[in-house]
Amino acid sequence: MTAPKTQRRGRAIAMTDDERDAYLAEERTCRVATNGTNGPHATPLWFHWDGTALWLTSLVRAQRWADLEKDPRIAVVVDSGEEYDQLRGVELRGRVEPVGEIPRTGEANPELERVEQAFADKYSGGHVVIDGRHAWLRLVPEKISSWDFRKLPGTRQRPGG
């Protein structure tokens, strides 16, 4: 596994690895962009970041899944902030790979145990949901970019920010 490409532009407002990991742990929704036959396709999804890979669970009958079967390249953005000086986010790019059975029916899979529990802890009160309609995708990013406009000179941290 090779390390993701280093961010070259915007280094002054880039998040550190620890800041990025904490941010991805607290945010709940990402935006996933795939390459469809009719052009780009963007959809929101829930996710789990484990420090090296972004885990997505997707309906296998969704347009997103069909797009990724044909072209596994993906861009994912997690962002937040209302005011300009509060904008923060992370973009991850690379190729996804399915992990586990398609769709997921609950076969024992040591690789998914921690991911499914972490996902359940974040979104469903600790209860792992396997519905036979979704499957897991793993993105080990080839490139990660981040921004935290609160780091811009002249901006001031707001309480809770």
C-alpha positions as CSV (number, residue, x, y, z in Angstrom):
1,M,0.0,0.0,0.0
2,T,1.4,3.4,-1.0
3,A,0.8,6.5,1.0
4,P,-1.6,9.0,-0.4
5,K,-0.2,11.9,-2.5
6,T,0.7,14.9,-0.3
7,Q,-1.3,18.0,-0.6
8,R,0.7,20.7,-2.4
9,R,-1.7,23.6,-2.6
10,G,-3.3,25.2,0.4
11,R,-0.9,23.7,2.9
12,A,-1.5,26.6,5.2
13,I,-5.1,25.6,5.8
14,A,-4.6,21.8,5.5
15,M,-5.6,19.7,8.4
16,T,-3.0,17.6,10.2
17,D,-3.5,13.8,10.1
18,D,-4.9,13.9,13.7
19,E,-7.2,16.8,12.8
20,R,-8.4,15.0,9.7
21,D,-9.0,11.8,11.6
22,A,-11.0,13.6,14.4
23,Y,-13.0,15.5,11.8
24,L,-13.9,12.3,9.9
25,A,-14.9,10.6,13.1
26,E,-17.3,13.4,14.0
27,E,-18.9,14.1,10.6
28,R,-21.8,11.8,9.5
29,T,-22.4,12.4,5.8
30,C,-20.1,12.3,2.8
31,R,-20.8,13.1,-0.9
32,V,-19.7,10.4,-3.3
33,A,-19.0,11.2,-7.0
34,T,-18.8,8.4,-9.5
35,N,-18.3,8.3,-13.3
36,G,-21.5,7.2,-14.9
37,T,-22.3,6.5,-18.5
38,N,-24.2,9.8,-18.6
39,G,-21.5,11.8,-16.8
40,P,-20.7,12.4,-13.1
41,H,-23.1,11.1,-10.5
42,A,-23.0,12.5,-6.9
43,T,-24.9,11.1,-3.9
44,P,-24.7,11.4,-0.1
45,L,-23.7,8.4,2.0
46,W,-22.8,7.5,5.5
47,F,-19.2,6.3,6.0
48,H,-16.6,5.1,8.4
49,W,-12.9,6.2,8.4
50,D,-10.5,3.8,10.0
51,G,-7.4,6.0,9.7
52,T,-6.2,4.5,6.4
53,A,-9.4,3.6,4.5
54,L,-12.9,5.1,4.0
55,W,-15.6,2.5,4.2
56,L,-18.9,3.0,2.4
57,T,-22.0,0.8,2.4
58,S,-24.1,1.1,-0.7
59,L,-27.3,-0.4,-2.1
60,V,-26.1,-2.9,-4.7
61,R,-29.0,-1.9,-7.0
62,A,-28.2,1.8,-6.9
63,Q,-26.8,3.7,-9.9
64,R,-23.7,4.4,-7.8
65,W,-22.9,0.7,-7.5
66,A,-23.4,0.2,-11.3
67,D,-21.1,3.1,-12.0
68,L,-18.4,1.7,-9.7
69,E,-18.6,-1.8,-11.2
70,K,-17.7,-0.2,-14.6
71,D,-15.2,2.3,-13.3
72,P,-14.0,2.0,-9.6
73,R,-12.6,5.6,-9.6
74,I,-14.3,7.7,-6.9
75,A,-14.1,11.1,-5.3
76,V,-15.5,11.6,-1.8
77,V,-16.0,14.9,0.0
78,V,-16.9,15.4,3.6
79,D,-17.4,19.1,4.4
80,S,-19.0,21.5,6.9
81,G,-19.3,25.1,7.9
82,E,-21.8,27.9,7.3
83,E,-19.6,31.0,7.2
84,Y,-16.5,31.4,5.0
85,D,-14.2,31.5,7.9
86,Q,-15.6,28.2,9.3
87,L,-15.4,26.0,6.1
88,R,-13.7,22.7,6.7
89,G,-13.5,19.5,4.7
90,V,-11.7,16.5,3.3
91,E,-11.6,15.2,-0.2
92,L,-10.5,11.6,-0.8
93,R,-9.8,10.2,-4.2
94,G,-8.9,6.7,-5.5
95,R,-10.5,3.4,-6.4
96,V,-12.9,1.4,-4.4
97,E,-13.0,-2.3,-4.0
98,P,-15.9,-4.4,-2.7
99,V,-15.3,-6.3,0.5
100,G,-17.4,-9.3,1.6
101,E,-20.3,-10.8,-0.2
102,I,-22.5,-8.8,-2.6
103,P,-25.1,-8.1,-1.2
104,R,-24.0,-8.5,2.4
105,T,-26.0,-11.3,4.1
106,G,-24.0,-11.7,7.2
107,E,-21.4,-14.3,6.3
108,A,-18.6,-14.3,8.9
109,N,-15.9,-11.9,7.6
110,P,-13.1,-10.9,10.1
111,E,-12.2,-7.9,7.8
112,L,-15.7,-6.4,8.2
113,E,-16.3,-7.1,11.9
114,R,-14.7,-3.9,13.3
115,V,-16.0,-1.8,10.4
116,E,-19.6,-2.9,10.8
117,Q,-19.4,-2.4,14.6
118,A,-17.8,1.1,14.2
119,F,-20.5,2.0,11.6
120,A,-23.2,0.7,13.9
121,D,-21.8,2.7,16.9
122,K,-21.8,5.8,14.8
123,Y,-25.2,5.5,13.1
124,S,-27.5,2.9,14.8
125,G,-26.9,2.9,18.5
126,G,-24.4,0.0,18.3
127,H,-26.8,-2.3,16.5
128,V,-25.3,-3.9,13.3
129,V,-27.8,-3.8,10.5
130,I,-27.4,-6.3,7.6
131,D,-30.3,-6.1,5.3
132,G,-29.3,-8.2,2.2
133,R,-29.5,-5.1,0.0
134,H,-26.2,-3.3,0.8
135,A,-22.5,-4.2,0.3
136,W,-19.3,-2.7,1.6
137,L,-16.8,-0.7,-0.5
138,R,-13.3,0.2,0.7
139,L,-11.5,3.3,-0.5
140,V,-7.8,3.4,0.3
141,P,-7.2,7.0,-0.9
142,E,-4.6,7.7,-3.6
143,K,-4.9,11.4,-2.7
144,I,-6.2,13.3,0.3
145,S,-6.8,17.0,0.4
146,S,-8.2,18.9,3.4
147,W,-9.0,22.5,4.3
148,D,-9.8,24.3,7.5
149,F,-10.5,28.0,6.8
150,R,-10.4,28.7,10.5
151,K,-6.6,28.6,10.1
152,L,-6.6,31.6,7.8
153,P,-4.8,34.6,9.2
154,G,-7.3,37.1,10.7
155,T,-10.0,34.5,11.4
156,R,-10.9,33.9,15.0
157,Q,-12.0,30.6,16.5
158,R,-15.6,30.6,17.6
159,P,-16.7,28.7,20.7
160,G,-17.1,25.0,19.9
161,G,-15.1,25.4,16.7
